[in-house]
């Protein structure tokens, strides 16, 4: 399933929630995918978790 997140440049992207391995706050929110790619987004760790839970 896909969730929408906002990159720091305000670009909205869709991320496959099945590929999310780690979501951490450093203080920016960093999503690490199983592919090794990292995304820095505006949403909080909690918001990402809620979006993933709402589709599951």
N, C-alpha and C positions, 0 to 999 in steps of 0.2 A: 504494500500500500504506500501511497505517496503522501507526504506532509509538506505544506508550504512553509518556507522560512525566508527571512530577509537578510541578505548580505549587508555588510557595513556601508556599501555604496547605494543602499535602498533598492537594489535589484531583488525581486522576488524569484525564488527558484523552488522546484519540487525535488524532494529527496526521498528515495526509496527507504522507508523505515526499516525494512528487513536488513539493510546494509549498515545501519547504525551500530557501532560497536561501543563507543564511549561518548558521553556528553559531559563536559567539564567546564567550570568557570575559572578563568585565570587572569584577570577579572572578566575578560570577554568570554562569551560562550563559544566553545570550540567543540564541533562535532567531528569525531574521528570515525571514518567508515571502515568496513572490513577490508577494503581495497588499499587502505593506508592513507587515502586522501583526507585532508583536514579542511573543514569549513568553519569560518568565523562568522557568527550570525548575531543579530540584534536580540532575538528572543532569549529569554532566560532558560536555564536548565529545566526549571519547573514547567515552563510553557511547552518546551519540547516534549518532556515526559507526558504531560497531559494530552498533547496532540497524538502521540503514539498510542497511549492507552485508549483514547476515544475511538480509534479505528480498529483496535484489537478486539 
